[in-house]
Amino acid sequence: MNISPLKPESLRDAATLPRRRLLKQTAVGFGSLALSSLLADEMAAQEPKSNPLAPKPPHLPARAKRIIFLLMSGGPSQVDTFDPKPLLTRDDGKPLPFAKPRVQFNATKNLLKSPWKFQQYGESGLWVSQLFPHLAKRVDDLCMLHSVYGTNPAHGGAMMKVHTGSDNFVRPSIGSWISYGLGTENANLPAFVTICPTLAFGGINNWSSSFLPAIHNGTALGDASVPSKQARVKYIQNTKLPRQIQQLQLDRLRTMNRRHLATTGFDASLEARISSFELAFRMQSSIPQIEDLSNESATTKRLYGMDAPVTANFGRMCLLARRFAEAGVRFIQVTHNDDKVQWDQHSNLKRDHEKNAREVDLPIAGLLADLKQRGLLEDTLIWWGSEFGRTPTAEGTRDGRDHNPEGFTMWLAGGGVKGGFRYGATDDYGYYAAEDKVHIHDLHATLLHALGLEHERLTYRYAGRDFRLTDVEGNVVQQVFA
């Protein structure tokens, strides 16, 4: 059947035609237009995005636009920080009155009370130990999750679980999933930045995009072995070529790659490589601007503890996190790990937990205060935690605790969660998550939900299977949202 195209004069006269006659003369044309539209939509779906980091709409109305993850590497003790246990104090030195986990990292002995006293703070009356006097003043901003639990008592597996949702496979990091799902708000910056990450316990796998396109890989500023003042993105400056020559090289390379794609068709890995080259070029000017703190006031630097040797290193990292958040980065991770002590106190619990807490307490409180006064805390979700907690039973000479993934504390702040709120509980001695348990998959689902992402819809097909951060599990903890 031959279909005659709609004549231009028919279009001009369409407004004067009776409706029935207009439909009779143009019905076939409407079908043609609909088919063209469908084909165009299909082709658009197959075409590679010109910028894979372009902002994408969330699945749901978002409470937060970004996340700052404050990672306390090594495992702070929940019963010494935010989860007081009166029975642990009463029964100090006695055997644990129920069975220990079947799988343990090290053997432990009898119960060990906390060396620090707890006190209630704020209108909410949340409990905080003597370790965090500055953070205690911000408790009405905190949403405590006292019943988090995982599955792995070893640092490597547990750290991978917290970052990727898997403790035995290399999977994309949560920051990479968020980059993939939402893109970045700043075309000159990556969507995922990690500041001074530890190279231990999974190392780069904890900020890797794995099988997601490479453009979603985390961008590292230094690592835990160097002071934050010296932390830089590797090769951020090209000292051999001026920007004009670099731009010319990039243009020529883009032309060659596009010509190649025109003959081969869509190639995800090549598209990601092109995008990463272009982003790296733009980052040469944008990253140093964020790292330059010269325009920050002395008052602000003091708020973060940058005027004191004990807090200056972590304080700088927290201030950088705020600046990256302001600039539109979606996921910023700040790792507290001096590459020597960490929070892994199998011994010297009192000495080293106090050292660690002194380094982070003031900077974290300063970050919360600074974000709040700038109006950024409303749409920035702060996530504090580690790969696991510690046992309430003693290891060694009663001055240490072993790894404990069975029940521990994390807290959230801002980003639409309830401030001054407690959710879940461990048992009377702080060993197992016992009430309103929050698995790591549940935590991930909740974090994504705050950003407007449905964890069951945020998938990527790889090796014939649709993968997601929460694997085949995870429930959003709706109760923590205001």
C-alpha positions in Angstrom: 0.0 0.0 0.0 1.4 3.4 -1.0 1.1 6.2 1.6 1.2 9.7 0.3 2.9 12.2 2.5 0.9 15.0 4.0 1.1 18.0 1.7 2.3 21.4 3.1 -0.9 23.1 1.9 -2.9 20.6 3.9 -1.0 21.5 7.0 -1.7 25.2 6.4 -5.4 24.6 5.9 -5.8 22.1 8.7 -7.0 24.7 11.1 -10.0 25.6 8.8 -11.0 21.9 8.1 -13.9 20.3 10.0 -12.6 17.9 12.6 -14.1 14.8 11.0 -12.7 15.6 7.6 -9.3 16.5 9.1 -9.0 13.1 10.9 -10.2 11.3 7.7 -7.5 12.9 5.6 -4.6 12.7 8.1 -5.3 9.5 10.1 -2.6 7.5 8.3 -0.2 10.4 8.9 -0.8 10.3 12.6 0.1 6.6 12.6 3.3 7.4 10.7 4.2 10.0 13.2 3.5 7.7 16.2 5.7 5.0 14.6 8.5 7.5 14.0 8.3 8.7 17.6 8.5 5.1 18.9 11.5 4.4 16.7 13.2 7.6 17.8 12.7 6.6 21.4 14.2 3.2 20.8 17.2 4.6 19.0 17.7 7.2 21.7 17.7 4.4 24.3 20.4 2.6 22.3 22.6 5.7 21.7 25.4 6.3 24.3 24.9 9.3 26.5 27.2 12.2 25.6 28.0 12.6 29.3 27.5 9.6 31.5 27.9 11.8 34.6 25.2 14.2 33.6 22.6 14.6 36.4 19.9 12.0 36.3 16.4 12.2 37.9 15.9 10.0 41.0 13.2 7.3 41.1 11.5 9.0 44.0 11.4 12.4 45.6 14.9 12.7 47.2 15.5 13.8 50.8 19.2 14.2 50.2 21.4 15.1 47.2 24.7 13.7 48.5 26.3 11.6 51.1 29.4 12.2 53.2 30.7 8.9 54.7 32.9 9.2 57.7 34.6 5.9 57.9 36.3 5.0 61.2 38.5 2.2 59.9 39.2 -0.7 62.1 36.0 -1.0 64.2 35.1 1.4 67.1 33.6 -0.2 70.1 29.8 0.4 70.3 29.7 -0.3 74.1 32.4 2.4 74.6 31.0 5.1 72.4 27.2 5.4 71.9 25.6 2.2 73.3 25.9 2.1 77.1 25.2 -1.2 78.9 24.6 -1.1 82.6 24.6 -4.9 83.0 28.1 -4.9 81.3 29.3 -2.6 84.1 27.5 -4.7 86.8 28.8 -8.0 85.6 32.4 -6.9 84.7 34.7 -9.9 84.9 32.0 -12.5 84.7 31.4 -15.0 81.9 29.0 -13.9 79.1 25.7 -15.5 80.1 24.9 -16.8 76.6 26.7 -18.4 73.7 29.3 -16.5 71.7 29.1 -16.6 67.9 30.0 -19.9 66.2 32.6 -18.0 64.1 34.9 -15.6 65.9 38.0 -13.8 64.8 39.9 -14.3 68.1 39.1 -16.0 71.4 37.8 -13.7 74.1 37.4 -14.2 77.8 34.9 -12.7 80.3 32.9 -9.4 80.2 34.8 -6.1 80.2 33.0 -3.0 81.3 33.6 0.3 79.5 36.5 2.4 80.9 34.4 5.6 80.1 31.3 7.0 81.6 28.2 7.8 79.6 25.9 10.7 79.9 22.6 11.8 78.2 22.8 15.0 76.1 20.5 17.4 74.3 16.7 17.5 74.3 16.7 14.0 72.9 18.7 12.5 75.8 20.8 10.4 73.6 23.7 8.7 75.3 27.3 9.5 74.5 30.5 8.4 76.3 33.3 10.7 77.5 35.2 9.9 74.3 33.1 12.4 72.3 32.5 15.6 74.3 32.1 17.8 71.2 29.9 15.5 69.2 27.8 15.1 72.4 26.7 18.7 71.9 25.3 17.8 68.4 23.2 14.7 69.5 19.9 16.3 68.5 21.1 16.1 64.9 22.1 12.4 65.1 20.0 9.4 64.2 21.5 6.4 66.0 21.3 2.9 64.5 22.1 0.6 67.4 21.3 -2.7 65.7 23.5 -2.8 62.6 25.0 -6.2 61.9 27.1 -7.9 59.2 28.4 -11.4 58.4 32.2 -11.3 58.4 34.5 -10.9 61.4 37.6 -10.2 59.3 38.5 -6.7 58.3 38.9 -7.4 54.6 35.5 -9.1 54.1 33.6 -6.8 56.4 35.1 -3.7 54.8 34.2 -5.0 51.4 30.6 -5.7 52.6 30.2 -2.2 53.9 31.4 -0.6 50.7 30.1 -3.0 48.0 27.5 -5.2 49.6 29.6 -8.3 49.1 32.4 -9.7 51.3 33.7 -12.3 48.8 33.2 -10.9 45.3 34.6 -7.7 43.7 31.5 -5.6 43.1 30.9 -1.8 42.5 31.2 0.4 45.6 28.2 2.3 46.9 29.8 5.5 45.7 30.0 4.1 42.2 26.3 3.0 42.3 25.3 6.5 43.3 27.4 8.0 40.6 25.8 5.6 38.1 22.3 6.3 39.4 22.4 10.1 39.8 25.5 11.4 38.0 27.2 14.5 39.2 25.9 18.1 39.8 29.2 19.5 38.5 30.5 18.5 35.1 34.1 19.5 36.1 34.2 17.1 39.1 33.7 13.3 39.5 30.5 12.1 41.3 32.5 10.0 43.8 35.6 11.2 45.8 37.4 9.4 48.5 39.8 11.3 50.8 42.9 9.5 52.2 41.4 6.0 51.9 43.2 3.1 53.4 45.0 0.7 51.0 44.4 -2.2 53.4 41.3 -4.3 53.9 40.3 -4.5 50.3 42.1 -1.4 49.2 41.1 0.0 45.9 38.2 -2.5 45.6 36.4 -0.4 48.2 36.1 2.6 45.8 36.1 0.7 42.5 33.4 0.8 39.9 34.1 -2.9 39.2 31.9 -3.8 36.2 30.2 -0.5 36.1 31.6 1.9 33.5 35.0 3.2 34.6 33.8 6.8 34.7 32.0 5.9 38.0 35.2 4.8 39.7 36.0 6.7 42.9 38.6 9.4 42.6 41.1 9.2 45.4 42.9 12.1 47.1 46.0 10.6 48.5 45.8 7.6 50.9 46.0 6.9 54.6 49.8 6.8 54.5 50.2 10.5 53.8 48.9 13.6 55.7 45.8 15.1 54.3 47.7 18.3 53.7 49.8 16.4 51.1 46.8 14.4 49.6 46.4 15.0 45.9 44.7 13.4 43.0 47.5 11.6 41.2 48.8 13.3 38.0 46.3 16.2 38.5 48.8 18.6 37.0 50.6 18.2 33.7 53.9 20.1 34.1 55.2 19.3 30.6 52.4 20.6 28.4 50.3 23.8 28.5 46.6 23.5 28.6 46.2 24.7 24.9 48.3 21.7 23.7 46.5 19.3 26.0 43.1 20.6 24.7 44.4 20.1 21.1 45.5 16.5 21.9 42.1 15.8 23.5 40.2 17.1 20.6 42.2 15.0 18.1 41.8 11.9 20.3 38.1 12.5 20.6 37.8 12.8 16.8 39.7 9.5 16.3 37.6 7.7 18.9 34.3 9.0 17.5 35.4 7.9 14.0 36.1 4.5 15.4 32.8 4.3 17.1 31.0 5.3 13.9 32.3 2.0 12.3 32.0 -0.3 15.3 28.9 1.0 16.9 28.3 1.6 20.6 31.3 0.5 22.8 30.6 1.1 26.5 34.3 0.8 27.6 35.5 3.2 24.9 32.8 5.7 25.7 33.8 5.5 29.4 37.4 6.0 28.4 36.6 9.1 26.3 34.6 10.6 29.2 37.3 9.9 31.7 39.9 11.6 29.6 37.7 14.7 29.2 36.9 14.7 32.9 40.5 14.4 33.9 41.3 17.4 31.8 38.6 19.5 33.4 39.6 18.4 36.9 43.1 19.9 36.4 41.6 23.3 37.3 38.6 22.3 39.4 40.2 20.0 42.0 43.1 22.4 43.0 40.5 25.1 43.5 38.7 22.9 46.1 41.9 21.9 47.7 43.0 25.5 48.2 41.7 26.5 51.6 43.2 30.0 51.5 39.8 31.6 51.2 38.4 29.9 54.3 38.3 32.1 57.4 40.3 31.5 60.5 37.0 30.9 62.3 36.0 28.2 60.0 39.4 26.4 60.2 39.2 26.6 63.9 35.7 25.1 63.9 37.3 22.0 62.2 40.2 21.9 64.6 42.8 22.9 62.0 44.6 25.1 64.5 45.6 22.2 66.7 48.1 19.4 65.8 45.8 16.6 67.1 42.8 17.5 65.0 44.4 19.3 62.0 44.8 16.3 59.8 41.2 14.9 60.1 39.8 18.5 60.3 41.2 19.3 56.9 39.6 16.1 55.5 36.2 17.1 56.9 36.6 20.7 55.5 37.5 19.3 52.1 34.4 17.1 52.3 32.2 20.1 52.9 33.8 21.9 49.9 33.3 18.9 47.6 29.7 18.6 48.8 29.1 22.3 48.0 30.6 21.8 44.6 28.2 19.1 43.6 30.0 15.8 44.3 27.4 13.1 45.1 29.4 10.8 47.4 32.4 11.9 49.5 34.2 9.5 51.8 36.5 10.6 54.5 38.6 7.8 56.2 40.1 8.1 59.6 43.1 5.7 59.5 46.6 6.8 60.3 47.9 3.5 58.7 49.2 2.4 62.1 46.7 2.5 65.0 43.2 2.7 63.4 40.3 1.7 65.7 41.3 -1.9 65.9 42.0 -2.2 69.6 42.7 -5.8 70.4 44.9 -4.3 73.2 45.5 -0.8 74.5 41.8 -0.1 74.3 41.8 2.9 76.6 44.9 4.6 75.2 44.2 4.2 71.5 40.4 4.7 71.5 41.1 8.0 73.4 43.7 8.9 70.8 41.4 8.2 67.9 38.5 10.0 69.4 40.5 13.1 70.2 41.5 13.3 66.5 37.9 13.1 65.1 35.5 14.4 67.7 36.0 18.1 67.2 36.3 18.0 63.3 33.1 15.9 63.0 31.2 18.2 65.3 32.5 21.1 63.3 31.4 19.6 60.0 27.9 19.1 61.4 27.8 22.7 62.6 29.2 24.1 59.4 26.8 22.2 57.2 23.9 23.3 59.3 24.7 27.0 59.4 25.2 26.9 55.6 21.8 25.2 55.0 23.6 22.1 53.6 22.7 19.6 56.3 19.1 19.5 55.0 20.1 17.8 51.8 23.4 16.2 52.8 23.3 12.9 54.6 26.2 12.2 57.0 26.9 8.6 57.6 29.3 7.6 60.4 30.5 4.0 61.0 32.9 1.3 60.4 33.1 -2.3 59.1 32.0 -3.7 62.5 32.1 -3.1 66.2 33.8 -4.8 69.2 33.0 -7.6 71.6 31.8 -6.7 75.1 34.1 -9.5 76.2 37.8 -9.0 76.9 40.7 -10.0 74.7 44.1 -10.4 76.1 44.9 -8.7 79.4 41.5 -7.0 79.9 42.5 -3.9 77.8 41.2 -5.0 74.4 38.2 -6.2 72.5 37.9 -8.5 69.5 36.0 -7.8 66.2 32.2 -8.0 66.4 30.0 -8.0 63.3 27.0 -9.3 65.3 25.7 -6.0 66.5 27.1 -2.5 66.5 26.3 1.2 66.1 26.3 3.6 63.1 24.7 7.0 63.0 23.2 9.3 60.4 22.6 13.0 60.4 20.8 15.4 58.0 19.4 14.3 54.7 15.9 13.9 55.9 16.5 11.6 58.9 15.1 12.1 62.4 17.5 14.0 64.6 17.9 12.9 68.3 16.5 9.5 67.4 17.4 6.0 68.5 16.6 3.0 66.3 17.1 -0.7 67.2 19.0 -2.2 70.1 21.6 -4.8 71.0 21.2 -7.3 73.8 21.8 -6.3 77.4 25.6 -6.7 77.0 26.0 -5.3 73.5 27.0 -8.4 71.7 24.2 -9.2 69.2 21.7 -7.0 67.4 18.4 -7.9 69.1 15.7 -5.4 68.3 14.8 -3.9 64.9 17.9 -5.4 63.3 19.5 -3.5 60.4 21.6 -5.7 58.1 24.2 -4.0 55.9 21.9 -4.6 52.9 19.1 -2.8 54.8 21.5 0.1 55.5 22.4 0.4 51.8 18.8 0.3 50.8 18.0 3.1 53.3 20.9 5.3 52.1 19.9 4.9 48.5 16.3 5.7 49.4 17.3 8.9 51.0 18.8 9.9 47.6 15.6 9.0 45.9 16.9 5.7 44.5 15.0 2.5 44.8 17.6 -0.2 45.5 15.6 -2.8 43.6 15.5 -0.7 40.4 19.2 0.5 40.5 20.5 -2.4 38.5 23.2 -3.1 35.9 23.3 -6.1 33.6 26.7 -7.9 33.6 27.6 -11.4 32.6 23.9 -12.2 31.9 22.6 -11.1 35.3 21.1 -7.9 36.7 23.3 -6.9 39.6 22.5 -4.4 42.4 24.1 -3.0 45.5 21.8 -4.9 47.8 22.1 -8.2 45.8 18.7 -9.9 46.4 18.1 -8.6 49.8 17.6 -5.3 51.7 14.7 -3.4 53.2 14.4 0.4 53.6 14.3 1.4 57.3 11.4 3.8 56.9 11.3 4.6 60.6 14.5 6.7 60.5 13.1 9.3 58.1 11.4 12.5 59.4 
